[in-house]
Amino acid sequence: MTKVVHPYAHRLGILRDWRSRWFATDAKKNREFIRTDAAIRKFLVARLHGMYVSHIEIERSQKDLRVQIHTARPGMVIGRSGEGATKLKKDLAQLLKGMKLTSVPALHLDIIEVRSPESNAAIIAAMVVEGLEKRLPFRRVMKQTIDKSMANRDVKGVRIAVSGMLGAASMSRKEEQKKGRIPLQTFRADIDFAQAEARLPLGTIGVKVWLYKGDVFTEKAQ
């Protein structure tokens, strides 16, 4: 009771699939895979800041490692004539070589475009962060982002919470805005959740976004 559960993890195996997909028979490899996946995610989140990255998926086979970057701005990631993607893949390969792995897998990098950014919680959070880092009033940023998201017919409800030194205040506080329904305890409710950080001179402002995109029934899921 009274425990806060991550909406994505809460629905694993029901509506959601794991974002790292692999199988290790050896316990040593299991530890190594987890450490490698965490390092890849940390590197990409820092490198692709401001590029509207939705999520990163990692798939492994016996000798291959495939990293899929889902973003609303694929052109920024790929770069002119593919230079950005080539350099990113090279840096990722360098990162893997420096981790002293038992065997370095063959790396494949896929950049996938997110067709509907207004119905994606991570991209909505990035929009709020972008507005805050431009020093726009936080209430206006939240309201405009909620209205933009609710204009998408797939979205049934949005909730945005920001916390920190808001409005150059001397004490940190939390503000929240909501529109529509957010049924967090319903397993069949398609809830998308994301967290982000806006780095400002006074300190970091945390951003949380919940998106409700309707209920998913077994017939619809199949």
C-alpha distance (Angstrom), angle and dihedral (degrees) to the residues before:
residue distance angle dihedral
M1 . . .
T2 3.82 . .
K3 3.83 91.7 .
V4 3.80 119.3 139.0
V5 3.82 109.6 -133.4
H6 3.81 125.2 -163.8
P7 3.86 105.6 -110.6
Y8 3.83 92.0 -137.1
A9 3.82 94.8 50.1
H10 3.82 89.8 42.8
R11 3.82 89.7 63.8
L12 3.82 100.6 40.2
G13 3.78 109.4 135.3
I14 3.82 91.0 14.3
L15 3.81 106.2 62.8
R16 3.81 102.3 -15.9
D17 3.79 136.7 62.5
W18 3.81 127.6 -148.7
R19 3.82 115.8 -88.5
S20 3.81 91.8 -142.8
R21 3.80 111.8 54.6
W22 3.81 119.7 -173.3
F23 3.80 142.6 110.0
A24 3.82 126.2 -134.3
T25 3.81 123.3 -170.6
D26 3.80 93.6 -173.0
A27 3.84 118.0 69.2
K28 3.82 90.6 -142.8
K29 3.80 90.3 56.8
N30 3.80 90.1 48.0
R31 3.82 91.0 58.0
E32 3.79 91.0 43.4
F33 3.82 93.3 50.9
I34 3.82 92.7 50.5
R35 3.81 91.5 48.6
T36 3.83 91.6 47.5
D37 3.83 93.9 47.8
A38 3.82 91.4 49.8
A39 3.83 91.5 49.4
I40 3.84 92.0 48.8
R41 3.81 92.4 49.8
K42 3.82 92.9 46.6
F43 3.82 91.3 49.6
L44 3.82 94.2 47.6
V45 3.83 95.1 45.5
A46 3.83 90.3 53.8
R47 3.82 93.8 41.8
L48 3.84 97.4 46.3
H49 3.81 97.8 43.7
G50 3.83 110.0 148.6
M51 3.82 94.5 16.0
Y52 3.83 94.8 105.2
V53 3.81 96.1 -113.8
S54 3.81 111.0 -175.3
H55 3.82 99.9 -169.1
I56 3.80 143.3 -36.7
E57 3.81 122.5 -124.1
I58 3.81 123.9 -163.8
E59 3.82 123.6 -161.6
R60 3.79 126.6 -177.5
S61 3.77 135.0 -165.4
Q62 3.80 125.9 177.0
K63 3.82 94.7 -75.4
D64 3.82 105.6 5.8
L65 3.81 134.7 76.4
R66 3.81 117.1 -163.4
V67 3.82 120.1 -166.7
Q68 3.83 116.6 -166.6
I69 3.81 118.2 -164.6
H70 3.82 114.3 -163.5
T71 3.81 109.7 -159.4
A72 3.81 140.1 160.1
R73 3.83 90.2 -142.6
P74 3.82 104.9 50.0
G75 3.81 92.0 157.5
M76 3.81 91.1 63.3
V77 3.82 91.8 50.8
I78 3.83 95.8 43.8
G79 3.81 94.4 43.3
R80 3.79 128.4 -164.7
S81 3.83 110.4 -24.4
G82 3.83 89.9 -12.8
E83 3.82 97.0 -61.9
G84 3.82 94.0 131.3
A85 3.82 94.1 51.5
T86 3.83 91.9 46.2
K87 3.81 92.7 50.9
L88 3.82 91.7 44.9
K89 3.81 91.2 51.9
K90 3.81 90.7 47.5
D91 3.84 91.9 51.0
L92 3.82 90.9 47.5
A93 3.81 90.6 51.5
Q94 3.82 88.9 49.5
L95 3.82 89.7 51.1
L96 3.82 91.2 52.5
K97 3.82 92.1 48.5
G98 3.80 91.1 52.3
M99 3.82 93.2 53.5
K100 3.83 95.1 73.7
L101 3.82 95.1 -126.4
T102 3.81 122.3 -178.6
S103 3.83 88.6 -119.5
V104 3.81 127.1 5.0
P105 3.84 109.2 -133.4
A106 3.81 125.3 -139.6
L107 3.82 105.1 -95.8
H108 3.84 123.3 -135.5
L109 3.82 121.8 -176.5
D110 3.82 122.6 -159.6
I111 3.82 123.1 -175.2
I112 3.82 111.4 -160.0
E113 3.80 124.4 -170.3
V114 3.82 119.6 -128.3
R115 3.81 104.3 -134.9
S116 3.83 97.8 -162.4
P117 3.84 109.5 36.7
E118 3.84 93.9 169.8
S119 3.82 89.9 65.3
N120 3.82 94.9 51.8
A121 3.82 119.3 90.8
A122 3.83 96.1 -153.2
I123 3.81 92.2 53.3
I124 3.83 91.9 45.4
A125 3.84 88.1 52.3
A126 3.84 89.2 49.7
M127 3.83 89.5 52.3
V128 3.83 90.5 53.0
V129 3.82 90.9 47.2
E130 3.82 90.8 49.8
G131 3.83 91.1 52.0
L132 3.82 93.0 47.3
E133 3.82 92.4 48.3
K134 3.83 88.4 52.6
R135 3.86 86.4 58.1
L136 3.82 94.1 -116.1
P137 3.85 117.2 155.5
F138 3.81 106.2 -83.0
R139 3.84 96.2 -137.1
R140 3.81 91.3 53.4
V141 3.83 91.0 47.3
M142 3.82 91.3 51.3
K143 3.81 94.3 46.6
Q144 3.82 94.8 46.6
T145 3.81 91.7 47.5
I146 3.83 92.5 49.0
D147 3.82 91.5 49.0
K148 3.82 90.9 48.4
S149 3.80 91.2 50.4
M150 3.82 95.3 44.9
A151 3.83 89.3 52.8
N152 3.83 86.1 71.3
R153 3.81 108.6 89.5
D154 3.84 92.8 -141.5
V155 3.83 92.3 62.6
K156 3.82 116.6 85.7
G157 3.81 98.7 172.4
V158 3.83 141.9 5.7
R159 3.79 131.8 -165.3
I160 3.82 123.3 -176.8
A161 3.81 124.8 -174.2
V162 3.81 125.3 -174.7
S163 3.80 125.8 -174.9
G164 3.80 135.0 -178.4
M165 3.81 137.3 61.0
L166 3.82 93.6 -15.6
G167 3.80 119.3 -171.1
A168 3.84 92.0 2.9
A169 3.82 89.7 -66.2
S170 3.80 121.0 166.9
M171 3.83 92.2 -129.0
S172 3.80 128.4 48.8
R173 3.81 118.2 -117.1
K174 3.78 141.8 164.7
E175 3.80 127.8 -112.9
E176 3.80 126.6 -174.6
Q177 3.80 137.2 -172.4
K178 3.79 127.6 -171.7
K179 3.79 139.5 -177.0
G180 3.81 126.5 -178.7
R181 3.83 126.7 -5.7
I182 3.84 128.7 -35.6
P183 3.86 107.5 -176.0
L184 3.83 99.0 -175.5
Q185 3.82 96.9 172.1
T186 3.82 96.3 53.6
F187 3.82 109.1 96.5
R188 3.80 94.9 -157.1
A189 3.84 91.1 52.1
D190 3.81 109.5 107.3
I191 3.83 99.3 -131.6
D192 3.80 118.5 175.7
F193 3.82 115.3 -163.3
A194 3.81 133.5 -174.8
Q195 3.80 140.3 170.8
A196 3.81 127.2 -154.5
E197 3.79 140.1 168.1
A198 3.81 129.5 -132.2
R199 3.80 111.7 -154.9
L200 3.83 110.3 -145.2
P201 3.85 131.8 167.6
L202 3.83 92.1 -104.3
G203 3.79 92.2 50.1
T204 3.79 143.0 -78.8
I205 3.81 121.8 -38.0
G206 3.79 115.3 -155.0
V207 3.81 119.8 -141.3
K208 3.81 125.9 -162.2
V209 3.80 124.8 -175.5
W210 3.81 129.8 -170.2
L211 3.84 119.3 -171.3
Y212 3.81 124.4 -171.6
K213 3.81 115.0 -157.6
G214 3.81 101.4 176.9
D215 3.79 133.0 -88.4
V216 3.81 122.4 -53.4
F217 3.80 115.2 -145.5
T218 3.83 125.4 -166.5
E219 3.82 93.9 -105.2
K220 3.80 91.3 50.9
A221 3.82 92.4 45.2
Q222 3.81 92.5 51.3
